Amino acid sequence: MRKQLGTHPKLFAGLALTLLSLPGAGWAQPTVSVTPSAGSGSSQTFSVSASQGGYVISEVYINFSDSSMSTLDCMAALVPSTNLLYLWNTPNAPNNWYQLPAGTSVSNSNCTLNAGASGHSGSGSSVTANFAISFSPGYVGTKTTWVAATSNAPSPNNTSGFVAKGTWSPATVPAPTVSLAPASGTGARGTFSVTATQQGGYNIQEVYLNFSDSGMSSLDCLVALIPSANALYLWNSSNNPNGWYQLPAGGSAHNGDCTLNGGASGYSGGGSTVIANFALMFQNPSYTGTRVTWFAAVNDQGVTSNWQDTDSGTETTWEVDPTVTLVNTGNWHTGLTNFYVGDTFTLTVSGEPSQSVTLNYTQNGAGGSLSEGFTDSNGNLVILGTETPGEVGTWTEQWVVGGVPAIPTLAFSVVPLGCTGTVVTYWYRGHFVETRQRSQRSPCSRRNAA
């Protein structure tokens, strides 16, 4: 890549620096390269080699900027014939060149050029200029290294133009660390919290979450959050296939595998620590089974945590299946796994919205099937009931949502109050007390005992 700068203030009397972007016909421009071409660190000596057969290299330049060289952050120059060094935009020469006295160092806001450790080798048509540069602590992130040279060749072939020849990270910026909660679980929906932490005085800029396989070969349910704008994004949504879609405030978006609920998502914290909360629902009946949960963050210097799929040494996974829960809500037996006749219960089936729900069951070994209706707009079907004498026995229940079996398969018993084989139920003034193993002298029931 070449960059045309146009005409700059005079480097020294009688010479105006003009770097052109195109060579002239029939002539070769100076060729340039830099060593090292990549790396990181707060200080480094950069060697810019310039050559042009048959002509004399008159000036050599280096600049650190972005990929389009829109700024002159740290631009230095060397004139081989005089061994003079220059730094652009110093306090001594704002927006201009400053000539370094021999053996001294001069700084601008982004870097320091050390003349004592700089210099050049070679002469004539082949010169290597050495720039000993130290970067300011606040000048961080990956920068593009631009180099150029001029010669005494006829214009316009007397300049290479600025050429991008490498990248350099002036300071080693630590990568963010990330963790995920929950690290594992099951369900057709969930709120997933990615905690991103940054050291070194930098800030978290972006947080990501994706559901895929163990090699992350697909972007099944990829979401992102930018804390500074409180903006949520979903990849490959129906609104923007094969791209990012920004959710409107409080809105939702979906792709073929999941829905991101913007109203229930968001973040807490800010700056160096961000907790991004993604409220997701997996709405594709065929998108089931165990998925690996990948998560990542990027800081404000563009350094990434890279995609992670472990938390505290354990692979992060999510079982994308409908779920069912059965809770004993009886007045005296709340929380018990099994039931007595008269106990009330709450059964909740969770899956995709507006899906048919069926029940396949066995009672004392005899099987049957029932249609129980449909999940609501939130993907839930809630059944409230009371265990009756006709339901006494041992049960298994497999609930199915939209053709997908819910987990777990329920297994429980319903037993009558009072004498049940060797078990005795004890009451006191109409309240259940306990069950005990029946002894030879125990009555089958002691209801309303004095």
C-alpha positions as CSV (number, residue, x, y, z in Angstrom):
1,M,0.0,0.0,0.0
2,R,1.3,3.4,-0.9
3,K,0.3,6.7,0.6
4,Q,0.6,10.2,-0.9
5,L,1.3,12.9,1.6
6,G,1.5,15.9,-0.6
7,T,3.9,18.7,0.0
8,H,5.3,19.1,3.5
9,P,7.2,22.0,5.1
10,K,10.9,22.0,4.0
11,L,13.0,19.4,5.6
12,F,16.0,21.7,5.1
13,A,16.7,24.7,3.0
14,G,16.1,24.2,-0.7
15,L,14.2,20.9,-0.5
16,A,10.4,20.4,-0.3
17,L,9.3,16.9,0.5
18,T,6.8,15.5,-1.9
19,L,5.9,11.8,-1.7
20,L,4.1,10.6,-4.8
21,S,1.9,7.5,-5.0
22,L,2.6,6.4,-8.6
23,P,5.9,5.8,-10.4
24,G,6.8,7.5,-13.7
25,A,6.9,5.6,-16.9
26,G,10.1,3.9,-17.7
27,W,11.8,4.5,-14.4
28,A,12.2,2.5,-11.2
29,Q,11.4,4.2,-7.9
30,P,13.4,3.7,-4.7
31,T,12.6,0.4,-3.0
32,V,12.1,0.3,0.8
33,S,11.8,-2.2,3.6
34,V,11.9,-2.2,7.4
35,T,13.3,-4.5,10.1
36,P,11.7,-5.7,12.2
37,S,8.5,-5.8,10.2
38,A,6.3,-6.9,13.1
39,G,6.5,-7.1,16.9
40,S,5.7,-5.2,20.1
41,G,7.4,-3.3,22.8
42,S,7.9,0.2,24.2
43,S,11.2,0.7,22.5
44,Q,12.9,-0.6,19.4
45,T,15.6,0.3,16.8
46,F,13.9,0.2,13.3
47,S,16.2,-0.3,10.3
48,V,14.8,1.1,7.1
49,S,16.7,0.0,4.0
50,A,16.4,2.0,0.8
51,S,17.9,1.5,-2.6
52,Q,17.7,2.7,-6.2
53,G,20.1,1.6,-8.8
54,G,22.0,4.4,-10.5
55,Y,20.8,7.1,-8.1
56,V,21.7,8.5,-4.6
57,I,19.3,8.0,-1.7
58,S,18.8,11.4,-0.2
59,E,16.2,10.9,2.5
60,V,14.8,8.0,4.5
61,Y,11.5,8.2,6.5
62,I,9.5,6.1,9.0
63,N,6.1,6.8,10.4
64,F,3.7,5.0,12.7
65,S,0.0,5.4,12.1
66,D,-3.2,3.6,11.3
67,S,-3.8,1.4,8.2
68,S,-4.5,4.4,6.0
69,M,-1.8,6.7,7.4
70,S,-4.4,9.3,8.3
71,T,-2.1,10.7,11.0
72,L,1.6,11.4,11.5
73,D,1.9,10.0,15.0
74,C,5.6,9.2,15.1
75,M,7.4,10.3,11.9
76,A,11.1,10.5,11.8
77,A,13.6,11.2,8.9
78,L,17.3,10.8,8.2
79,V,19.5,12.6,5.6
80,P,22.4,10.2,4.9
81,S,24.7,12.9,3.4
82,T,24.7,14.8,6.6
83,N,23.7,12.1,9.1
84,L,21.1,14.5,10.4
85,L,17.9,13.2,12.1
86,Y,14.5,14.9,12.3
87,L,11.3,14.3,14.3
88,W,7.9,15.6,13.2
89,N,5.6,17.7,15.4
90,T,7.7,18.2,18.5
91,P,7.1,20.9,21.2
92,N,10.0,22.8,19.5
93,A,8.4,22.6,16.1
94,P,4.7,22.0,16.2
95,N,3.4,20.6,12.9
96,N,6.9,20.8,11.5
97,W,10.3,19.1,11.4
98,Y,12.7,19.4,14.3
99,Q,16.4,18.7,13.7
100,L,18.0,16.8,16.6
101,P,21.3,18.0,17.9
102,A,24.0,15.4,17.8
103,G,23.6,12.7,20.5
104,T,20.4,14.1,21.9
105,S,16.8,12.8,22.3
106,V,13.7,14.6,21.3
107,S,10.0,13.7,21.9
108,N,6.6,14.4,20.7
109,S,3.4,13.3,22.3
110,N,3.7,9.7,21.0
111,C,7.4,8.8,20.8
112,T,11.0,9.8,21.5
113,L,13.8,9.6,18.9
114,N,17.2,9.0,20.3
115,A,19.9,10.5,18.0
116,G,22.7,8.9,20.0
117,A,21.5,5.4,19.2
118,S,20.4,6.2,15.7
119,G,22.3,6.7,12.5
120,H,22.9,5.0,9.1
121,S,25.1,2.7,7.2
122,G,25.8,2.5,3.5
123,S,25.7,5.4,1.0
124,G,24.9,6.3,-2.5
125,S,22.3,4.0,-4.0
126,S,21.9,1.8,-0.9
127,V,21.3,3.1,2.6
128,T,20.1,1.6,5.8
129,A,18.7,4.2,8.3
130,N,18.5,3.2,11.9
131,F,15.8,4.9,14.1
132,A,16.0,4.3,17.9
133,I,12.5,5.0,19.0
134,S,10.8,4.8,22.4
135,F,7.0,5.0,22.5
136,S,5.0,7.0,25.1
137,P,3.1,5.0,27.7
138,G,-0.3,6.2,26.3
139,Y,0.6,5.3,22.7
140,V,-0.7,1.7,22.5
141,G,-2.4,-0.7,20.2
142,T,-1.3,-2.1,16.9
143,K,0.1,0.5,14.5
144,T,1.0,0.3,10.8
145,T,4.7,0.9,10.0
146,W,5.1,3.2,7.0
147,V,8.5,3.8,5.4
148,A,9.6,5.9,2.4
149,A,12.7,7.2,0.7
150,T,13.7,9.9,-1.8
151,S,16.6,10.1,-4.3
152,N,18.2,12.3,-6.9
153,A,16.4,10.5,-9.7
154,P,14.3,12.6,-12.1
155,S,10.9,13.5,-10.8
156,P,8.5,11.9,-10.3
157,N,10.7,8.8,-9.8
158,N,12.6,10.3,-7.0
159,T,10.3,9.0,-4.2
160,S,9.0,5.6,-3.2
161,G,5.9,7.2,-1.6
162,F,5.1,6.0,1.9
163,V,4.7,2.2,1.8
164,A,3.1,0.1,4.6
165,K,5.7,-2.5,5.4
166,G,4.7,-4.0,8.8
167,T,2.9,-3.5,12.1
168,W,4.1,-2.7,15.6
169,S,2.4,-2.7,19.0
170,P,4.2,0.1,20.9
171,A,3.2,-1.3,24.3
172,T,2.3,-4.8,25.3
173,V,-1.4,-4.6,26.2
174,P,-2.6,-7.5,28.3
175,A,-5.5,-9.5,26.9
176,P,-8.9,-9.4,28.6
177,T,-9.8,-12.3,30.8
178,V,-13.3,-13.8,30.5
179,S,-15.6,-16.2,32.4
180,L,-19.1,-17.5,31.8
181,A,-22.1,-18.2,34.1
182,P,-23.7,-20.6,34.0
183,A,-20.8,-22.7,32.8
184,S,-23.2,-25.5,32.0
185,G,-26.9,-26.3,32.1
186,T,-30.0,-27.3,30.2
187,G,-33.0,-25.6,28.7
188,A,-34.6,-24.0,25.7
189,R,-33.8,-20.6,27.2
190,G,-31.4,-18.9,29.6
191,T,-29.6,-15.7,30.5
192,F,-25.9,-16.1,30.0
193,S,-23.5,-13.7,31.8
194,V,-20.0,-13.1,30.3
195,T,-17.7,-11.3,32.7
196,A,-14.8,-9.5,31.0
197,T,-11.9,-8.0,33.0
198,Q,-9.1,-5.9,31.8
199,Q,-5.8,-5.0,33.5
200,G,-3.3,-2.2,32.8
201,G,-5.7,0.7,32.8
202,Y,-7.5,-0.2,29.6
203,N,-11.2,-0.7,29.1
204,I,-13.5,-3.5,27.8
205,Q,-14.9,-2.5,24.4
206,E,-16.8,-5.6,23.1
207,V,-18.1,-8.8,24.6
208,Y,-19.2,-11.9,22.6
209,L,-21.0,-15.2,23.1
210,N,-21.6,-18.0,20.6
211,F,-23.1,-21.5,20.6
212,S,-21.5,-24.0,18.3
213,D,-19.6,-27.3,18.3
214,S,-16.2,-28.1,19.9
215,G,-14.3,-26.6,17.0
216,M,-16.6,-23.5,16.7
217,S,-17.1,-24.4,13.0
218,S,-20.3,-22.5,12.9
219,L,-21.9,-19.3,14.3
220,D,-25.2,-20.8,15.3
221,C,-26.1,-18.2,17.9
222,L,-23.5,-15.4,18.0
223,V,-24.3,-12.3,20.0
224,A,-22.3,-9.2,21.0
225,L,-22.5,-6.3,23.3
226,I,-20.7,-2.9,23.2
227,P,-20.9,-1.4,26.7
228,S,-20.0,2.1,25.8
229,A,-23.1,2.3,23.6
230,N,-25.2,-0.3,25.5
231,A,-25.8,-1.8,22.0
232,L,-26.7,-5.5,21.5
233,Y,-26.1,-7.4,18.2
234,L,-27.2,-10.7,16.7
235,W,-25.3,-12.3,13.9
236,N,-27.1,-13.6,10.8
237,S,-30.5,-12.5,11.9
238,S,-33.6,-12.4,9.7
239,N,-33.0,-8.6,9.5
240,N,-29.5,-8.9,8.2
241,P,-28.5,-12.3,6.9
242,N,-24.7,-13.0,7.1
243,G,-24.1,-9.8,9.1
244,W,-24.6,-8.1,12.4
245,Y,-27.9,-6.7,13.3
246,Q,-28.2,-4.1,16.1
247,L,-31.3,-4.5,18.2
248,P,-33.5,-1.5,18.8
249,A,-33.7,-0.5,22.5
250,G,-35.8,-3.1,24.3
251,G,-36.4,-5.1,21.1
252,S,-35.7,-8.7,20.1
253,A,-34.2,-10.3,17.1
254,H,-33.9,-13.9,15.9
255,N,-32.0,-16.0,13.4
256,G,-32.7,-19.7,12.5
257,D,-31.5,-21.0,15.9
258,C,-32.1,-18.5,18.6
259,T,-33.7,-15.2,19.7
260,L,-31.9,-12.5,21.6
261,N,-34.3,-10.6,24.0
262,G,-32.9,-7.1,24.2
263,G,-35.3,-6.1,26.9
264,A,-34.0,-8.8,29.3
265,S,-30.4,-8.3,28.2
266,G,-27.8,-5.7,29.0
267,Y,-24.7,-5.2,31.2
268,S,-23.4,-4.0,34.5
269,G,-20.1,-2.5,35.5
270,G,-18.1,-0.6,32.9
271,G,-14.6,0.4,32.1
272,S,-12.2,-2.4,33.0
273,T,-14.8,-4.8,34.2
274,V,-18.0,-5.6,32.3
275,I,-20.7,-8.2,32.9
276,A,-22.7,-8.7,29.7
277,N,-26.0,-10.5,30.1
278,F,-27.6,-12.2,27.1
279,A,-31.2,-13.4,27.4
280,L,-31.5,-16.1,24.8
281,M,-34.2,-18.5,23.6
282,F,-33.5,-21.4,21.2
283,Q,-36.5,-21.6,19.0
284,N,-35.5,-24.1,16.3
285,P,-37.0,-27.6,17.1
286,S,-34.1,-29.2,15.3
287,Y,-31.5,-27.2,17.3
288,T,-31.1,-29.6,20.2
289,G,-28.5,-31.5,22.0
290,T,-25.2,-30.4,23.7
291,R,-23.7,-27.2,22.4
292,V,-20.3,-25.8,23.3
293,T,-20.6,-22.2,24.7
294,W,-17.8,-19.9,23.4
295,F,-17.2,-16.5,24.8
296,A,-14.7,-13.6,24.2
297,A,-13.9,-10.0,24.8
298,V,-11.9,-7.2,23.1
299,N,-10.4,-4.2,24.8
300,D,-10.2,-0.6,23.7
301,Q,-6.7,-1.3,22.1
302,G,-8.1,-4.0,19.9
303,V,-6.5,-6.8,22.0
304,T,-8.7,-9.9,22.2
305,S,-9.1,-12.6,24.8
306,N,-9.5,-15.0,21.9
307,W,-12.5,-17.4,21.9
308,Q,-12.7,-19.4,25.1
309,D,-14.7,-22.6,25.8
310,T,-13.6,-23.4,29.3
311,D,-14.2,-21.9,32.7
312,S,-12.1,-22.9,35.6
313,G,-10.7,-25.8,33.5
314,T,-14.1,-27.2,32.6
315,E,-15.6,-27.1,29.1
316,T,-18.6,-24.8,29.0
317,T,-21.6,-26.5,27.4
318,W,-25.4,-26.1,27.2
319,E,-28.0,-28.8,26.6
320,V,-30.5,-27.1,24.2
321,D,-33.6,-29.1,25.1
322,P,-37.0,-28.4,26.6
323,T,-37.2,-28.9,30.3
324,V,-39.8,-30.0,32.8
325,T,-40.1,-29.4,36.6
326,L,-42.5,-31.0,39.0
327,V,-42.8,-29.4,42.5
328,N,-44.9,-30.7,45.5
329,T,-46.7,-27.7,46.8
330,G,-48.8,-29.6,49.4
331,N,-49.5,-27.9,52.7
332,W,-47.6,-30.5,54.7
333,H,-45.3,-32.1,52.1
334,T,-43.8,-29.1,50.3
335,G,-40.6,-30.0,48.7
336,L,-40.9,-33.8,49.0
337,T,-39.9,-35.8,45.9
338,N,-43.0,-38.1,46.1
339,F,-46.6,-37.3,46.8
340,Y,-49.5,-38.2,49.1
341,V,-53.1,-38.2,48.0
342,G,-54.3,-34.7,48.5
343,D,-50.9,-33.0,47.8
344,T,-51.0,-30.2,45.3
345,F,-48.4,-29.8,42.6
346,T,-47.0,-27.4,40.0
347,L,-45.7,-28.8,36.8
348,T,-43.9,-26.4,34.4
349,V,-42.9,-27.4,30.9
350,S,-40.5,-24.9,29.1
351,G,-39.6,-24.9,25.5
352,E,-40.3,-23.0,22.3
353,P,-43.4,-20.7,22.1
354,S,-46.6,-22.1,20.6
355,Q,-45.5,-25.7,20.5
356,S,-47.7,-28.7,21.1
357,V,-47.1,-30.5,24.4
358,T,-47.8,-34.2,24.9
359,L,-47.3,-36.6,27.8
360,N,-46.1,-40.2,27.5
361,Y,-46.5,-41.9,30.9
362,T,-46.6,-45.2,32.8
363,Q,-48.6,-45.8,36.0
364,N,-47.6,-49.0,37.7
365,G,-46.2,-50.3,34.4
366,A,-49.2,-49.5,32.2
367,G,-48.6,-46.8,29.6
368,G,-50.6,-44.1,27.9
369,S,-50.3,-40.8,26.1
370,L,-52.1,-37.5,26.5
371,S,-52.2,-34.2,24.6
372,E,-51.7,-31.4,27.1
373,G,-52.1,-28.3,24.9
374,F,-49.5,-25.7,23.8
375,T,-46.7,-23.6,25.2
376,D,-47.6,-19.9,25.5
377,S,-45.9,-17.0,23.9
378,N,-43.1,-17.3,26.4
379,G,-42.6,-21.0,25.8
380,N,-44.2,-22.2,29.0
381,L,-47.0,-24.6,29.9
382,V,-47.9,-24.6,33.6
383,I,-50.2,-27.2,35.1
384,L,-51.6,-27.0,38.6
385,G,-53.3,-30.0,40.2
386,T,-54.0,-32.2,43.2
387,E,-53.1,-35.9,43.5
388,T,-56.2,-38.0,43.8
389,P,-56.8,-41.6,45.0
390,G,-56.9,-42.7,41.3
391,E,-53.3,-41.6,40.8
392,V,-51.8,-43.8,43.5
393,G,-48.9,-45.8,42.2
394,T,-45.5,-45.5,40.6
395,W,-45.2,-43.1,37.7
396,T,-42.8,-42.2,34.9
397,E,-43.5,-39.2,32.7
398,Q,-41.8,-38.1,29.4
399,W,-43.0,-34.7,28.3
400,V,-42.6,-33.7,24.7
401,V,-42.5,-30.1,23.3
402,G,-42.9,-29.7,19.6
403,G,-41.7,-33.2,19.0
404,V,-38.6,-32.8,21.2
405,P,-38.4,-34.8,24.4
406,A,-38.1,-32.5,27.5
407,I,-35.6,-33.4,30.2
408,P,-35.5,-34.9,32.6
409,T,-37.9,-37.9,32.5
410,L,-39.9,-37.6,35.7
411,A,-40.1,-40.6,38.1
412,F,-42.2,-40.4,41.3
413,S,-44.8,-42.1,43.4
414,V,-48.2,-41.2,44.8
415,V,-49.2,-43.0,48.0
416,P,-52.4,-42.8,50.1
417,L,-52.5,-41.1,53.4
418,G,-52.5,-43.4,56.4
419,C,-51.4,-47.0,56.4
420,T,-49.3,-47.9,53.4
421,G,-47.8,-51.3,54.0
422,T,-45.2,-50.9,56.7
423,V,-45.5,-47.1,56.7
424,V,-47.7,-45.2,59.2
425,T,-48.7,-41.5,58.8
426,Y,-49.0,-39.5,62.0
427,W,-51.2,-36.4,62.4
428,Y,-51.7,-34.0,65.3
429,R,-54.9,-31.8,65.5
430,G,-55.4,-32.1,61.8
431,H,-51.8,-31.5,60.8
432,F,-49.3,-33.9,59.3
433,V,-46.5,-34.7,61.6
434,E,-44.4,-37.5,60.1
435,T,-44.2,-41.0,58.7
436,R,-42.6,-43.9,60.5
437,Q,-42.0,-47.5,60.0
438,R,-45.0,-49.3,61.3
439,S,-44.5,-51.4,64.5
440,Q,-46.6,-54.2,65.7
441,R,-48.5,-51.9,68.1
442,S,-48.8,-48.9,65.8
443,P,-52.2,-48.0,64.5
444,C,-52.5,-47.3,60.8
445,S,-53.4,-43.7,61.4
446,R,-53.6,-41.2,64.2
447,R,-55.7,-38.4,63.0
448,N,-56.7,-35.6,65.4
449,A,-54.9,-37.3,68.3
450,A,-55.4,-35.5,71.6
